[in-house]
Amino acid sequence: MDIITLIIALVAGIAAAMAGGALSGMKIGAEALGADLAAYMGGLYGFLAGSIGVVAGLVLLTVVKGGF
């Protein structure tokens, strides 16, 4: 896996985590907090949890594949 592919996968994974967090935040908390605040909070927590998962997955994939 070259460095460009790694960076693209990192950016795409983090963007997907943020989008998923925002959508689930709107679905779960829109009634209690309002749709905007729930989406912001969901995007933040999606970024926090998703970025750790994406980085861990890419590190594992790089190790299993044998490095760069």
DRENSE-227476 format. One record per residue: residue number from 1; residue in one letter; chain; x, y, z of N, C-alpha, C, O, CB in turn. Coordinates in steps of 0.2 Angstrom, whole numbers, plus 2048, in hexadecimal, padded with zeros to 3 digits. Glycine has a CB too. Layout:
BEGIN
<node><seq>NUM</seq><type>a</type><mol>A</mol><n_east>X</n_east><n_north>Y</n_north><n_up>Z</n_up><ca_east>X</ca_east><ca_north>Y</ca_north><ca_up>Z</ca_up><c_east>X</c_east><c_north>Y</c_north><c_up>Z</c_up><o_east>X</o_east><o_north>Y</o_north><o_up>Z</o_up><cb_east>X</cb_east><cb_north>Y</cb_north><cb_up>Z</cb_up></node>
...
***
This chain:
BEGIN
<node><seq>1</seq><type>m</type><mol>A</mol><n_east>804</n_east><n_north>7FA</n_north><n_up>800</n_up><ca_east>800</ca_east><ca_north>800</ca_north><ca_up>800</ca_up><c_east>804</c_east><c_north>806</c_north><c_up>800</c_up><o_east>809</o_east><o_north>807</o_north><o_up>805</o_up><cb_east>7FB</cb_east><cb_north>800</cb_north><cb_up>806</cb_up></node>
<node><seq>2</seq><type>d</type><mol>A</mol><n_east>804</n_east><n_north>80A</n_north><n_up>7FB</n_up><ca_east>808</ca_east><ca_north>810</ca_north><ca_up>7FB</ca_up><c_east>805</c_east><c_north>816</c_north><c_up>7FF</c_up><o_east>7FF</o_east><o_north>815</o_north><o_up>801</o_up><cb_east>809</cb_east><cb_north>813</cb_north><cb_up>7F4</cb_up></node>
<node><seq>3</seq><type>i</type><mol>A</mol><n_east>809</n_east><n_north>81B</n_north><n_up>800</n_up><ca_east>807</ca_east><ca_north>820</ca_north><ca_up>805</ca_up><c_east>800</c_east><c_north>824</c_north><c_up>802</c_up><o_east>7FC</o_east><o_north>826</o_north><o_up>806</o_up><cb_east>80C</cb_east><cb_north>825</cb_north><cb_up>806</cb_up></node>
<node><seq>4</seq><type>i</type><mol>A</mol><n_east>800</n_east><n_north>825</n_north><n_up>7FC</n_up><ca_east>7FA</ca_east><ca_north>829</ca_north><ca_up>7F9</ca_up><c_east>7F4</c_east><c_north>825</c_north><c_up>7FA</c_up><o_east>7EE</o_east><o_north>828</o_north><o_up>7FC</o_up><cb_east>7FB</cb_east><cb_north>82A</cb_north><cb_up>7F1</cb_up></node>
<node><seq>5</seq><type>t</type><mol>A</mol><n_east>7F4</n_east><n_north>81E</n_north><n_up>7F9</n_up><ca_east>7EE</ca_east><ca_north>81A</ca_north><ca_up>7FB</ca_up><c_east>7EC</c_east><c_north>81A</c_north><c_up>802</c_up><o_east>7E6</o_east><o_north>81A</o_north><o_up>804</o_up><cb_east>7EF</cb_east><cb_north>813</cb_north><cb_up>7F8</cb_up></node>
<node><seq>6</seq><type>l</type><mol>A</mol><n_east>7F1</n_east><n_north>81A</n_north><n_up>806</n_up><ca_east>7F0</ca_east><ca_north>81B</ca_north><ca_up>80E</ca_up><c_east>7ED</c_east><c_north>821</c_north><c_up>810</c_up><o_east>7E8</o_east><o_north>821</o_north><o_up>814</o_up><cb_east>7F7</cb_east><cb_north>81A</cb_north><cb_up>811</cb_up></node>
<node><seq>7</seq><type>i</type><mol>A</mol><n_east>7EF</n_east><n_north>827</n_north><n_up>80D</n_up><ca_east>7EC</ca_east><ca_north>82D</ca_north><ca_up>80E</ca_up><c_east>7E5</c_east><c_north>82E</c_north><c_up>80C</c_up><o_east>7E1</o_east><o_north>830</o_north><o_up>80F</o_up><cb_east>7F0</cb_east><cb_north>833</cb_north><cb_up>80B</cb_up></node>
<node><seq>8</seq><type>i</type><mol>A</mol><n_east>7E4</n_east><n_north>82B</n_north><n_up>806</n_up><ca_east>7DD</ca_east><ca_north>82B</ca_north><ca_up>803</ca_up><c_east>7D8</c_east><c_north>827</c_north><c_up>807</c_up><o_east>7D3</o_east><o_north>829</o_north><o_up>809</o_up><cb_east>7DD</cb_east><cb_north>829</cb_north><cb_up>7FC</cb_up></node>
<node><seq>9</seq><type>a</type><mol>A</mol><n_east>7DB</n_east><n_north>821</n_north><n_up>80A</n_up><ca_east>7D6</ca_east><ca_north>81D</ca_north><ca_up>80E</ca_up><c_east>7D5</c_east><c_north>820</c_north><c_up>815</c_up><o_east>7D0</o_east><o_north>81F</o_north><o_up>817</o_up><cb_east>7DA</cb_east><cb_north>816</cb_north><cb_up>80F</cb_up></node>
<node><seq>10</seq><type>l</type><mol>A</mol><n_east>7DA</n_east><n_north>824</n_north><n_up>817</n_up><ca_east>7D9</ca_east><ca_north>827</ca_north><ca_up>81E</ca_up><c_east>7D4</c_east><c_north>82D</c_north><c_up>81D</c_up><o_east>7D0</o_east><o_north>82D</o_north><o_up>821</o_up><cb_east>7E0</cb_east><cb_north>82A</cb_north><cb_up>820</cb_up></node>
<node><seq>11</seq><type>v</type><mol>A</mol><n_east>7D5</n_east><n_north>831</n_north><n_up>818</n_up><ca_east>7D0</ca_east><ca_north>836</ca_north><ca_up>817</ca_up><c_east>7C9</c_east><c_north>834</c_north><c_up>816</c_up><o_east>7C4</o_east><o_north>836</o_north><o_up>819</o_up><cb_east>7D2</cb_east><cb_north>83B</cb_north><cb_up>811</cb_up></node>
<node><seq>12</seq><type>a</type><mol>A</mol><n_east>7C8</n_east><n_north>82F</n_north><n_up>812</n_up><ca_east>7C2</ca_east><ca_north>82C</ca_north><ca_up>810</ca_up><c_east>7BF</c_east><c_north>828</c_north><c_up>816</c_up><o_east>7B9</o_east><o_north>829</o_north><o_up>817</o_up><cb_east>7C2</cb_east><cb_north>827</cb_north><cb_up>80A</cb_up></node>
<node><seq>13</seq><type>g</type><mol>A</mol><n_east>7C3</n_east><n_north>825</n_north><n_up>81A</n_up><ca_east>7C0</ca_east><ca_north>822</ca_north><ca_up>820</ca_up><c_east>7BE</c_east><c_north>827</c_north><c_up>825</c_up><o_east>7B8</o_east><o_north>826</o_north><o_up>828</o_up><cb_east>7C5</cb_east><cb_north>81D</cb_north><cb_up>823</cb_up></node>
<node><seq>14</seq><type>i</type><mol>A</mol><n_east>7C2</n_east><n_north>82C</n_north><n_up>826</n_up><ca_east>7C0</ca_east><ca_north>831</ca_north><ca_up>82B</ca_up><c_east>7B9</c_east><c_north>835</c_north><c_up>829</c_up><o_east>7B5</o_east><o_north>836</o_north><o_up>82D</o_up><cb_east>7C5</cb_east><cb_north>836</cb_north><cb_up>82C</cb_up></node>
<node><seq>15</seq><type>a</type><mol>A</mol><n_east>7B9</n_east><n_north>836</n_north><n_up>822</n_up><ca_east>7B3</ca_east><ca_north>83A</ca_north><ca_up>820</ca_up><c_east>7AD</c_east><c_north>835</c_north><c_up>821</c_up><o_east>7A7</o_east><o_north>838</o_north><o_up>822</o_up><cb_east>7B4</cb_east><cb_north>83B</cb_north><cb_up>818</cb_up></node>
<node><seq>16</seq><type>a</type><mol>A</mol><n_east>7AE</n_east><n_north>82F</n_north><n_up>81F</n_up><ca_east>7A8</ca_east><ca_north>82A</ca_north><ca_up>820</ca_up><c_east>7A6</c_east><c_north>82A</c_north><c_up>827</c_up><o_east>7A0</o_east><o_north>829</o_north><o_up>829</o_up><cb_east>7AA</cb_east><cb_north>823</cb_north><cb_up>81D</cb_up></node>
<node><seq>17</seq><type>a</type><mol>A</mol><n_east>7AB</n_east><n_north>82A</n_north><n_up>82C</n_up><ca_east>7A9</ca_east><ca_north>829</ca_north><ca_up>833</ca_up><c_east>7A5</c_east><c_north>830</c_north><c_up>835</c_up><o_east>7A1</o_east><o_north>82F</o_north><o_up>839</o_up><cb_east>7AF</cb_east><cb_north>828</cb_north><cb_up>837</cb_up></node>
<node><seq>18</seq><type>m</type><mol>A</mol><n_east>7A8</n_east><n_north>835</n_north><n_up>833</n_up><ca_east>7A4</ca_east><ca_north>83C</ca_north><ca_up>835</ca_up><c_east>79D</c_east><c_north>83C</c_north><c_up>832</c_up><o_east>798</o_east><o_north>83E</o_north><o_up>835</o_up><cb_east>7A8</cb_east><cb_north>842</cb_north><cb_up>832</cb_up></node>
<node><seq>19</seq><type>a</type><mol>A</mol><n_east>79C</n_east><n_north>83A</n_north><n_up>82C</n_up><ca_east>796</ca_east><ca_north>83A</ca_north><ca_up>829</ca_up><c_east>791</c_east><c_north>835</c_north><c_up>82C</c_up><o_east>78B</o_east><o_north>837</o_north><o_up>82D</o_up><cb_east>796</cb_east><cb_north>838</cb_north><cb_up>821</cb_up></node>
<node><seq>20</seq><type>g</type><mol>A</mol><n_east>793</n_east><n_north>82F</n_north><n_up>82E</n_up><ca_east>78F</ca_east><ca_north>82A</ca_north><ca_up>831</ca_up><c_east>78E</c_east><c_north>82D</c_north><c_up>838</c_up><o_east>788</o_east><o_north>82C</o_north><o_up>83B</o_up><cb_east>793</cb_east><cb_north>824</cb_north><cb_up>832</cb_up></node>
<node><seq>21</seq><type>g</type><mol>A</mol><n_east>792</n_east><n_north>830</n_north><n_up>83C</n_up><ca_east>791</ca_east><ca_north>833</ca_north><ca_up>842</ca_up><c_east>78C</c_east><c_north>838</c_north><c_up>842</c_up><o_east>787</o_east><o_north>838</o_north><o_up>846</o_up><cb_east>797</cb_east><cb_north>835</cb_north><cb_up>846</cb_up></node>
<node><seq>22</seq><type>a</type><mol>A</mol><n_east>78C</n_east><n_north>83C</n_north><n_up>83D</n_up><ca_east>788</ca_east><ca_north>842</ca_north><ca_up>83C</ca_up><c_east>781</c_east><c_north>83F</c_north><c_up>83B</c_up><o_east>77C</o_east><o_north>842</o_north><o_up>83E</o_up><cb_east>78A</cb_east><cb_north>847</cb_north><cb_up>837</cb_up></node>
<node><seq>23</seq><type>l</type><mol>A</mol><n_east>780</n_east><n_north>83A</n_north><n_up>836</n_up><ca_east>77A</ca_east><ca_north>838</ca_north><ca_up>835</ca_up><c_east>776</c_east><c_north>834</c_north><c_up>83B</c_up><o_east>770</o_east><o_north>835</o_north><o_up>83C</o_up><cb_east>77A</cb_east><cb_north>833</cb_north><cb_up>82F</cb_up></node>
<node><seq>24</seq><type>s</type><mol>A</mol><n_east>77A</n_east><n_north>830</n_north><n_up>83E</n_up><ca_east>778</ca_east><ca_north>82D</ca_north><ca_up>844</ca_up><c_east>776</c_east><c_north>832</c_north><c_up>84A</c_up><o_east>771</o_east><o_north>831</o_north><o_up>84D</o_up><cb_east>77C</cb_east><cb_north>827</cb_north><cb_up>847</cb_up></node>
<node><seq>25</seq><type>g</type><mol>A</mol><n_east>77A</n_east><n_north>837</n_north><n_up>84A</n_up><ca_east>778</ca_east><ca_north>83C</ca_north><ca_up>84F</ca_up><c_east>772</c_east><c_north>83F</c_north><c_up>84E</c_up><o_east>76E</o_east><o_north>841</o_north><o_up>852</o_up><cb_east>77E</cb_east><cb_north>841</cb_north><cb_up>850</cb_up></node>
<node><seq>26</seq><type>m</type><mol>A</mol><n_east>771</n_east><n_north>841</n_north><n_up>847</n_up><ca_east>76A</ca_east><ca_north>844</ca_north><ca_up>846</ca_up><c_east>764</c_east><c_north>83F</c_north><c_up>847</c_up><o_east>75F</o_east><o_north>841</o_north><o_up>849</o_up><cb_east>76A</cb_east><cb_north>846</cb_north><cb_up>83E</cb_up></node>
<node><seq>27</seq><type>k</type><mol>A</mol><n_east>765</n_east><n_north>839</n_north><n_up>845</n_up><ca_east>760</ca_east><ca_north>834</ca_north><ca_up>846</ca_up><c_east>75E</c_east><c_north>833</c_north><c_up>84E</c_up><o_east>759</o_east><o_north>832</o_north><o_up>84F</o_up><cb_east>762</cb_east><cb_north>82D</cb_north><cb_up>843</cb_up></node>
<node><seq>28</seq><type>i</type><mol>A</mol><n_east>764</n_east><n_north>833</n_north><n_up>852</n_up><ca_east>762</ca_east><ca_north>831</ca_north><ca_up>859</ca_up><c_east>761</c_east><c_north>837</c_north><c_up>85D</c_up><o_east>75C</o_east><o_north>837</o_north><o_up>861</o_up><cb_east>769</cb_east><cb_north>82E</cb_north><cb_up>85C</cb_up></node>
<node><seq>29</seq><type>g</type><mol>A</mol><n_east>764</n_east><n_north>83D</n_north><n_up>85C</n_up><ca_east>763</ca_east><ca_north>842</ca_north><ca_up>860</ca_up><c_east>760</c_east><c_north>848</c_north><c_up>85E</c_up><o_east>760</o_east><o_north>84E</o_north><o_up>861</o_up><cb_east>76A</cb_east><cb_north>844</cb_north><cb_up>863</cb_up></node>
<node><seq>30</seq><type>a</type><mol>A</mol><n_east>75D</n_east><n_north>848</n_north><n_up>858</n_up><ca_east>75A</ca_east><ca_north>84E</ca_north><ca_up>855</ca_up><c_east>754</c_east><c_north>851</c_north><c_up>859</c_up><o_east>753</o_east><o_north>857</o_north><o_up>859</o_up><cb_east>758</cb_east><cb_north>84C</cb_north><cb_up>84E</cb_up></node>
<node><seq>31</seq><type>e</type><mol>A</mol><n_east>751</n_east><n_north>84C</n_north><n_up>85C</n_up><ca_east>74B</ca_east><ca_north>84F</ca_north><ca_up>860</ca_up><c_east>74D</c_east><c_north>852</c_north><c_up>866</c_up><o_east>74A</o_east><o_north>857</o_north><o_up>868</o_up><cb_east>746</cb_east><cb_north>849</cb_north><cb_up>861</cb_up></node>
<node><seq>32</seq><type>a</type><mol>A</mol><n_east>752</n_east><n_north>84F</n_north><n_up>869</n_up><ca_east>754</ca_east><ca_north>852</ca_north><ca_up>870</ca_up><c_east>758</c_east><c_north>858</c_north><c_up>86F</c_up><o_east>757</o_east><o_north>85D</o_north><o_up>873</o_up><cb_east>757</cb_east><cb_north>84D</cb_north><cb_up>874</cb_up></node>
<node><seq>33</seq><type>l</type><mol>A</mol><n_east>75D</n_east><n_north>858</n_north><n_up>86B</n_up><ca_east>762</ca_east><ca_north>85D</ca_north><ca_up>86A</ca_up><c_east>761</c_east><c_north>862</c_north><c_up>864</c_up><o_east>764</o_east><o_north>868</o_north><o_up>864</o_up><cb_east>769</cb_east><cb_north>85A</cb_north><cb_up>86A</cb_up></node>
<node><seq>34</seq><type>g</type><mol>A</mol><n_east>75D</n_east><n_north>860</n_north><n_up>85F</n_up><ca_east>75C</ca_east><ca_north>864</ca_north><ca_up>859</ca_up><c_east>761</c_east><c_north>861</c_north><c_up>854</c_up><o_east>766</o_east><o_north>85E</o_north><o_up>856</o_up><cb_east>75E</cb_east><cb_north>86B</cb_north><cb_up>85A</cb_up></node>
<node><seq>35</seq><type>a</type><mol>A</mol><n_east>75F</n_east><n_north>861</n_north><n_up>84E</n_up><ca_east>762</ca_east><ca_north>85D</ca_north><ca_up>849</ca_up><c_east>76A</c_east><c_north>860</c_north><c_up>848</c_up><o_east>76E</o_east><o_north>85C</o_north><o_up>847</o_up><cb_east>75F</cb_east><cb_north>85E</cb_north><cb_up>842</cb_up></node>
<node><seq>36</seq><type>d</type><mol>A</mol><n_east>76B</n_east><n_north>866</n_north><n_up>848</n_up><ca_east>771</ca_east><ca_north>869</ca_north><ca_up>847</ca_up><c_east>776</c_east><c_north>867</c_north><c_up>84C</c_up><o_east>77C</o_east><o_north>864</o_north><o_up>84B</o_up><cb_east>771</cb_east><cb_north>871</cb_north><cb_up>846</cb_up></node>
<node><seq>37</seq><type>l</type><mol>A</mol><n_east>774</n_east><n_north>868</n_north><n_up>852</n_up><ca_east>779</ca_east><ca_north>866</ca_north><ca_up>858</ca_up><c_east>77A</c_east><c_north>85F</c_north><c_up>858</c_up><o_east>780</o_east><o_north>85D</o_north><o_up>859</o_up><cb_east>776</cb_east><cb_north>869</cb_north><cb_up>85F</cb_up></node>
<node><seq>38</seq><type>a</type><mol>A</mol><n_east>775</n_east><n_north>85B</n_north><n_up>857</n_up><ca_east>776</ca_east><ca_north>853</ca_north><ca_up>857</ca_up><c_east>77B</c_east><c_north>851</c_north><c_up>851</c_up><o_east>77F</o_east><o_north>84D</o_north><o_up>852</o_up><cb_east>76F</cb_east><cb_north>850</cb_north><cb_up>856</cb_up></node>
<node><seq>39</seq><type>a</type><mol>A</mol><n_east>77A</n_east><n_north>854</n_north><n_up>84C</n_up><ca_east>77F</ca_east><ca_north>853</ca_north><ca_up>846</ca_up><c_east>786</c_east><c_north>855</c_north><c_up>847</c_up><o_east>78A</o_east><o_north>851</o_north><o_up>846</o_up><cb_east>77C</cb_east><cb_north>856</cb_north><cb_up>83F</cb_up></node>
<node><seq>40</seq><type>y</type><mol>A</mol><n_east>787</n_east><n_north>85B</n_north><n_up>84A</n_up><ca_east>78D</ca_east><ca_north>85D</ca_north><ca_up>84C</ca_up><c_east>791</c_east><c_north>858</c_north><c_up>851</c_up><o_east>796</o_east><o_north>856</o_north><o_up>851</o_up><cb_east>78D</cb_east><cb_north>864</cb_north><cb_up>84F</cb_up></node>
<node><seq>41</seq><type>m</type><mol>A</mol><n_east>78D</n_east><n_north>856</n_north><n_up>856</n_up><ca_east>78F</ca_east><ca_north>852</ca_north><ca_up>85C</ca_up><c_east>791</c_east><c_north>84B</c_north><c_up>859</c_up><o_east>796</o_east><o_north>848</o_north><o_up>85A</o_up><cb_east>78A</cb_east><cb_north>851</cb_north><cb_up>861</cb_up></node>
<node><seq>42</seq><type>g</type><mol>A</mol><n_east>78C</n_east><n_north>848</n_north><n_up>855</n_up><ca_east>78D</ca_east><ca_north>842</ca_north><ca_up>851</ca_up><c_east>793</c_east><c_north>842</c_north><c_up>84D</c_up><o_east>797</o_east><o_north>83D</o_north><o_up>84D</o_up><cb_east>787</cb_east><cb_north>840</cb_north><cb_up>84D</cb_up></node>
<node><seq>43</seq><type>g</type><mol>A</mol><n_east>794</n_east><n_north>847</n_north><n_up>849</n_up><ca_east>79A</ca_east><ca_north>848</ca_north><ca_up>845</ca_up><c_east>7A1</c_east><c_north>848</c_north><c_up>849</c_up><o_east>7A6</o_east><o_north>845</o_north><o_up>847</o_up><cb_east>79A</cb_east><cb_north>84E</cb_north><cb_up>841</cb_up></node>
<node><seq>44</seq><type>l</type><mol>A</mol><n_east>7A1</n_east><n_north>84C</n_north><n_up>84F</n_up><ca_east>7A7</ca_east><ca_north>84C</ca_north><ca_up>853</ca_up><c_east>7A8</c_east><c_north>845</c_north><c_up>856</c_up><o_east>7AE</o_east><o_north>843</o_north><o_up>855</o_up><cb_east>7A5</cb_east><cb_north>851</cb_north><cb_up>859</cb_up></node>
<node><seq>45</seq><type>y</type><mol>A</mol><n_east>7A3</n_east><n_north>842</n_north><n_up>859</n_up><ca_east>7A5</ca_east><ca_north>83B</ca_north><ca_up>85B</ca_up><c_east>7A6</c_east><c_north>836</c_north><c_up>856</c_up><o_east>7AA</o_east><o_north>831</o_north><o_up>857</o_up><cb_east>79F</cb_east><cb_north>839</cb_north><cb_up>860</cb_up></node>
<node><seq>46</seq><type>g</type><mol>A</mol><n_east>7A3</n_east><n_north>837</n_north><n_up>850</n_up><ca_east>7A5</ca_east><ca_north>832</ca_north><ca_up>84B</ca_up><c_east>7AC</c_east><c_north>833</c_north><c_up>849</c_up><o_east>7AF</o_east><o_north>82E</o_north><o_up>847</o_up><cb_east>7A0</cb_east><cb_north>834</cb_north><cb_up>845</cb_up></node>
<node><seq>47</seq><type>f</type><mol>A</mol><n_east>7AE</n_east><n_north>839</n_north><n_up>848</n_up><ca_east>7B5</ca_east><ca_north>83B</ca_north><ca_up>847</ca_up><c_east>7BA</c_east><c_north>838</c_north><c_up>84C</c_up><o_east>7BF</o_east><o_north>835</o_north><o_up>84A</o_up><cb_east>7B7</cb_east><cb_north>842</cb_north><cb_up>846</cb_up></node>
<node><seq>48</seq><type>l</type><mol>A</mol><n_east>7B8</n_east><n_north>839</n_north><n_up>852</n_up><ca_east>7BD</ca_east><ca_north>836</ca_north><ca_up>858</ca_up><c_east>7BD</c_east><c_north>82F</c_north><c_up>858</c_up><o_east>7C3</o_east><o_north>82C</o_north><o_up>858</o_up><cb_east>7BA</cb_east><cb_north>839</cb_north><cb_up>85F</cb_up></node>
<node><seq>49</seq><type>a</type><mol>A</mol><n_east>7B8</n_east><n_north>82B</n_north><n_up>857</n_up><ca_east>7B8</ca_east><ca_north>824</ca_north><ca_up>857</ca_up><c_east>7BA</c_east><c_north>821</c_north><c_up>851</c_up><o_east>7BE</o_east><o_north>81C</o_north><o_up>850</o_up><cb_east>7B1</cb_east><cb_north>821</cb_north><cb_up>859</cb_up></node>
<node><seq>50</seq><type>g</type><mol>A</mol><n_east>7B8</n_east><n_north>824</n_north><n_up>84B</n_up><ca_east>7B9</ca_east><ca_north>822</ca_north><ca_up>845</ca_up><c_east>7C0</c_east><c_north>822</c_north><c_up>843</c_up><o_east>7C3</o_east><o_north>81E</o_north><o_up>840</o_up><cb_east>7B5</cb_east><cb_north>825</cb_north><cb_up>840</cb_up></node>
<node><seq>51</seq><type>s</type><mol>A</mol><n_east>7C3</n_east><n_north>828</n_north><n_up>845</n_up><ca_east>7CA</ca_east><ca_north>829</ca_north><ca_up>843</ca_up><c_east>7CF</c_east><c_north>824</c_north><c_up>846</c_up><o_east>7D4</o_east><o_north>822</o_north><o_up>843</o_up><cb_east>7CD</cb_east><cb_north>830</cb_north><cb_up>845</cb_up></node>
<node><seq>52</seq><type>i</type><mol>A</mol><n_east>7CD</n_east><n_north>822</n_north><n_up>84D</n_up><ca_east>7D1</ca_east><ca_north>81D</ca_north><ca_up>850</ca_up><c_east>7D1</c_east><c_north>816</c_north><c_up>84D</c_up><o_east>7D5</o_east><o_north>813</o_north><o_up>84B</o_up><cb_east>7CF</cb_east><cb_north>81D</cb_north><cb_up>857</cb_up></node>
<node><seq>53</seq><type>g</type><mol>A</mol><n_east>7CA</n_east><n_north>815</n_north><n_up>84B</n_up><ca_east>7C9</ca_east><ca_north>80E</ca_north><ca_up>847</ca_up><c_east>7CC</c_east><c_north>80E</c_north><c_up>840</c_up><o_east>7CF</o_east><o_north>809</o_north><o_up>83E</o_up><cb_east>7C2</cb_east><cb_north>80D</cb_north><cb_up>847</cb_up></node>
<node><seq>54</seq><type>v</type><mol>A</mol><n_east>7CC</n_east><n_north>814</n_north><n_up>83D</n_up><ca_east>7CF</ca_east><ca_north>814</ca_north><ca_up>836</ca_up><c_east>7D7</c_east><c_north>813</c_north><c_up>836</c_up><o_east>7DA</o_east><o_north>80F</o_north><o_up>833</o_up><cb_east>7CD</cb_east><cb_north>81A</cb_north><cb_up>832</cb_up></node>
<node><seq>55</seq><type>v</type><mol>A</mol><n_east>7DA</n_east><n_north>817</n_north><n_up>83B</n_up><ca_east>7E1</ca_east><ca_north>817</ca_north><ca_up>83C</ca_up><c_east>7E3</c_east><c_north>810</c_north><c_up>83E</c_up><o_east>7E8</o_east><o_north>80D</o_north><o_up>83B</o_up><cb_east>7E3</cb_east><cb_north>81C</cb_north><cb_up>841</cb_up></node>
<node><seq>56</seq><type>a</type><mol>A</mol><n_east>7E0</n_east><n_north>80D</n_north><n_up>843</n_up><ca_east>7E1</ca_east><ca_north>806</ca_north><ca_up>845</ca_up><c_east>7E0</c_east><c_north>801</c_north><c_up>83F</c_up><o_east>7E5</o_east><o_north>7FC</o_north><o_up>83E</o_up><cb_east>7DD</cb_east><cb_north>804</cb_north><cb_up>84B</cb_up></node>
<node><seq>57</seq><type>g</type><mol>A</mol><n_east>7DB</n_east><n_north>801</n_north><n_up>83B</n_up><ca_east>7DA</ca_east><ca_north>7FD</ca_north><ca_up>836</ca_up><c_east>7DF</c_east><c_north>7FE</c_north><c_up>830</c_up><o_east>7E2</o_east><o_north>7F9</o_north><o_up>82E</o_up><cb_east>7D3</cb_east><cb_north>7FE</cb_north><cb_up>833</cb_up></node>
<node><seq>58</seq><type>l</type><mol>A</mol><n_east>7E1</n_east><n_north>804</n_north><n_up>82F</n_up><ca_east>7E7</ca_east><ca_north>805</ca_north><ca_up>82A</ca_up><c_east>7ED</c_east><c_north>802</c_north><c_up>82C</c_up><o_east>7F1</o_east><o_north>800</o_north><o_up>828</o_up><cb_east>7E7</cb_east><cb_north>80C</cb_north><cb_up>828</cb_up></node>
<node><seq>59</seq><type>v</type><mol>A</mol><n_east>7EF</n_east><n_north>803</n_north><n_up>833</n_up><ca_east>7F5</ca_east><ca_north>801</ca_north><ca_up>835</ca_up><c_east>7F5</c_east><c_north>7F9</c_north><c_up>835</c_up><o_east>7FA</o_east><o_north>7F6</o_north><o_up>833</o_up><cb_east>7F6</cb_east><cb_north>803</cb_north><cb_up>83D</cb_up></node>
<node><seq>60</seq><type>l</type><mol>A</mol><n_east>7F0</n_east><n_north>7F6</n_north><n_up>837</n_up><ca_east>7F0</ca_east><ca_north>7EF</ca_north><ca_up>837</ca_up><c_east>7F0</c_east><c_north>7EC</c_north><c_up>82F</c_up><o_east>7F4</o_east><o_north>7E7</o_north><o_up>82E</o_up><cb_east>7E9</cb_east><cb_north>7EC</cb_north><cb_up>83A</cb_up></node>
<node><seq>61</seq><type>l</type><mol>A</mol><n_east>7ED</n_east><n_north>7F0</n_north><n_up>82B</n_up><ca_east>7ED</ca_east><ca_north>7EE</ca_north><ca_up>824</ca_up><c_east>7F4</c_east><c_north>7EE</c_north><c_up>821</c_up><o_east>7F7</o_east><o_north>7EA</o_north><o_up>81D</o_up><cb_east>7E8</cb_east><cb_north>7F2</cb_north><cb_up>820</cb_up></node>
<node><seq>62</seq><type>t</type><mol>A</mol><n_east>7F8</n_east><n_north>7F4</n_north><n_up>823</n_up><ca_east>7FE</ca_east><ca_north>7F5</ca_north><ca_up>821</ca_up><c_east>803</c_east><c_north>7F0</c_north><c_up>824</c_up><o_east>808</o_east><o_north>7ED</o_north><o_up>820</o_up><cb_east>801</cb_east><cb_north>7FC</cb_north><cb_up>823</cb_up></node>
<node><seq>63</seq><type>v</type><mol>A</mol><n_east>802</n_east><n_north>7EE</n_north><n_up>82A</n_up><ca_east>806</ca_east><ca_north>7E9</ca_north><ca_up>82D</ca_up><c_east>805</c_east><c_north>7E2</c_north><c_up>82A</c_up><o_east>80A</o_east><o_north>7DE</o_north><o_up>828</o_up><cb_east>805</cb_east><cb_north>7E8</cb_north><cb_up>835</cb_up></node>
<node><seq>64</seq><type>v</type><mol>A</mol><n_east>7FF</n_east><n_north>7E0</n_north><n_up>829</n_up><ca_east>7FD</ca_east><ca_north>7DA</ca_north><ca_up>826</ca_up><c_east>800</c_east><c_north>7D9</c_north><c_up>81F</c_up><o_east>802</o_east><o_north>7D4</o_north><o_up>81C</o_up><cb_east>7F6</cb_east><cb_north>7D9</cb_north><cb_up>826</cb_up></node>
<node><seq>65</seq><type>k</type><mol>A</mol><n_east>7FF</n_east><n_north>7DF</n_north><n_up>81B</n_up><ca_east>802</ca_east><ca_north>7DF</ca_north><ca_up>814</ca_up><c_east>809</c_east><c_north>7DF</c_north><c_up>813</c_up><o_east>80C</o_east><o_north>7DD</o_north><o_up>80E</o_up><cb_east>7FF</cb_east><cb_north>7E5</cb_north><cb_up>810</cb_up></node>
<node><seq>66</seq><type>g</type><mol>A</mol><n_east>80D</n_east><n_north>7E1</n_north><n_up>818</n_up><ca_east>814</ca_east><ca_north>7E1</ca_north><ca_up>818</ca_up><c_east>817</c_east><c_north>7E8</c_north><c_up>817</c_up><o_east>81D</o_east><o_north>7E9</o_north><o_up>815</o_up><cb_east>816</cb_east><cb_north>7DD</cb_north><cb_up>813</cb_up></node>
<node><seq>67</seq><type>g</type><mol>A</mol><n_east>814</n_east><n_north>7ED</n_north><n_up>81A</n_up><ca_east>817</ca_east><ca_north>7F4</ca_north><ca_up>819</ca_up><c_east>815</c_east><c_north>7F8</c_north><c_up>813</c_up><o_east>811</o_east><o_north>7F6</o_north><o_up>80F</o_up><cb_east>81E</cb_east><cb_north>7F4</cb_north><cb_up>81A</cb_up></node>
<node><seq>68</seq><type>f</type><mol>A</mol><n_east>819</n_east><n_north>7FD</n_north><n_up>812</n_up><ca_east>817</ca_east><ca_north>801</ca_north><ca_up>80C</ca_up><c_east>81A</c_east><c_north>7FE</c_north><c_up>806</c_up><o_east>81A</o_east><o_north>801</o_north><o_up>801</o_up><cb_east>81A</cb_east><cb_north>809</cb_north><cb_up>80D</cb_up></node>
***
